[in-house]
Amino acid sequence: MTDIAIIGAGPHALTLVTHLLQKRKDMARRFLVFDPSGTWMQKWHHQFATLAIPHLRSPAVHHPDPHAGALRNFASYRHRELFPPYDRPGTRLFDDFCQDVVQRWQLQDRVYQARVEHLYLEPQSQSRPFHLILDNGQSVWTRRVVLATGSGPAHLPDWVKTIPTPYPSDCLCHASDLDLRQMTLAGETILIVGSGLTSGHLAIGAVEQGARVILMARRHYYDKIFDAEPGWLGPKYLKGFQAEPSWQQRSHMIQTARNGGSLTPELMLQLRRLERQGQVTCYEQCQVQQAHWLGQQWQVRCHLQTQHTCIDHLPIQRIWLATGTRLALPDHPLLQDIQATFPTTWIQGLPVLDEHLRWPGCELFLMGSGAGLQIGPVARNLAGARMARDRIVPALTKPTLALTVAPSA
C-alpha cells in the first residue's frame, strides 16, 4: 500500500520524483515506482544504445534534475560531450548524469520490478481508491496514480498487414525491435521507411556495417534542430496556446508544430554525403504499396509505379520501419476502468485533463504525450516533462488541491 503509485520509470517519472522531493522531503517514503525493468531509465538507455545515437536532440537545460544548470555543472570537465548548438549532451554524458541524479536523490531502491497490468478505480474506498494488479499477481492499493509510461505501440503501415507470403521475422522489423549492435549487415541492401530522426540513425548505422541503404518517405526529408520550434519551450508560443479555449484548435496547433518527422541539420549533412558516395539512396514523396518475400529477398513496389519503377528491380534483404508509434491512449488497458467510471472528452486521441494534468473526477495524473492538450507539442520531450512536473507536484503536495472522489451511485 502506498500513497502515490508512479507507473513507468523513464525520464518523465524521474523528473517528477526529483521535483517532488525538492518540494517536500517528507514525501520520500510516500511513493512507489513500478516498471518491468526494476531500474530507472532502462528503456531510454536501451533505445539510445541500440540505435547508436551519439547525442540528444534537446539542450543541456532539459534533464530530470530540478536545477536547470545541474547537467552543465556535471559536465564541467567533459565539455567535449556537449554538442553545439545549445550544448546538446552526448549519450554517455546524459546516461552518467541520470545515474548521478538517482544516487544524489537516493532513488536507487524506489523502482519496484513489476508491470502494472490492470488499474481499477474503487470510489467506495475513500483512502485508497485505486487498485493496481501487477504481473506477478500482487495487488497494490493507492490514493493517487501518475501514469508516465512513455510512447505507445509501434505504428505499422497498412501494407505490412497485407503481405501475402510468410517471411523471416528479422527481415521486416520496426525500429523499436532493432539492435544495431547485434547485426551483421555487410553486402546487404536495406530499405528504411520513414523521414524522422530514427530513420537517419538507422541509415548511418547500417552503412557503417557495410550495408547499402534505401531511404523512402512519403514527404520530403527536411531538417530542423528540435522536433518543435524553440518558441514552444517558453511564452513565445505557449502563451497563445494556453489562452486558446478550443481543444480542437489546440490539437491542430500541436500537429502543425510537430509537422511529422524531421532530421537534425548534422544528420541531414551526413546522409547527403553518403548519398553522393552511393551508399544511400533517397526516395522522397514515395510510399511502399506492396511487398513480397521471394524466399531470399524482398520485391517492393511503390505507389508511383505508373510513373517509375523506383526499387521494383532491386533485391532488398531487409525492411526497417522507422514509422514511429501510435497514440493509442483511448485503448490503453490501464485507462479502461477509469474511462468507464469517469468519462472524459477525447480530441484526436488526447484526453482533456484539468490544469494539474489530472483526469477529471479522480486522482490520476498523466505525463508524456497524453498531456499534450495542456502542455503543448513538447509534452513527450524532456522539456515537456519539466512542464508537467510543475503542474502535477502542487496537486500532490498541497491538500487544498486534492480531489475527493465521490462514491459511485
Sequence and secondary structure as in RCSB ss.txt:
>XXXX:A:sequence
MTDIAIIGAGPHALTLVTHLLQKRKDMARRFLVFDPSGTWMQKWHHQFATLAIPHLRSPAVHHPDPHAGALRNFA
SYRHRELFPPYDRPGTRLFDDFCQDVVQRWQLQDRVYQARVEHLYLEPQSQSRPFHLILDNGQSVWTRRVVLATG
SGPAHLPDWVKTIPTPYPSDCLCHASDLDLRQMTLAGETILIVGSGLTSGHLAIGAVEQGARVILMARRHYYDKI
FDAEPGWLGPKYLKGFQAEPSWQQRSHMIQTARNGGSLTPELMLQLRRLERQGQVTCYEQCQVQQAHWLGQQWQV
RCHLQTQHTCIDHLPIQRIWLATGTRLALPDHPLLQDIQATFPTTWIQGLPVLDEHLRWPGCELFLMGSGAGLQI
GPVARNLAGARMARDRIVPALTKPTLALTVAPSA
>XXXX:A:secstr
 EEEEEE  SHHHHHHHHHHHHH GGGTTSEEEEETTSSTTHHHHHHHHHTT  B SS TT SSSSSTTHHHHHT
TT GGGEETTTTEEBHHHHHHHHHHHHHHTT TT EEE  EEEEEE TT SS  EEEEETTS EEEEEEEEE   
S SB   GGGGG  S   GGGEEEGGG  GGG   TT EEEEE  SHHHHHHHHHHHHTT EEEEE SS   B S
SSS GGGGSHHHHHHHHH   HHHHHHHHHHHH S  B HHHHHHHHHHHHTTSEEEE S  EEEEEE SSSEEE
EETTTTT  TTTT  BSEEEE   B   GGG GGGHHHHHHS   EETTEE   TTSB TTSSEEE GGGGHHHH
 TTTTSHHHHHHHHHHHHHHHH GGG        
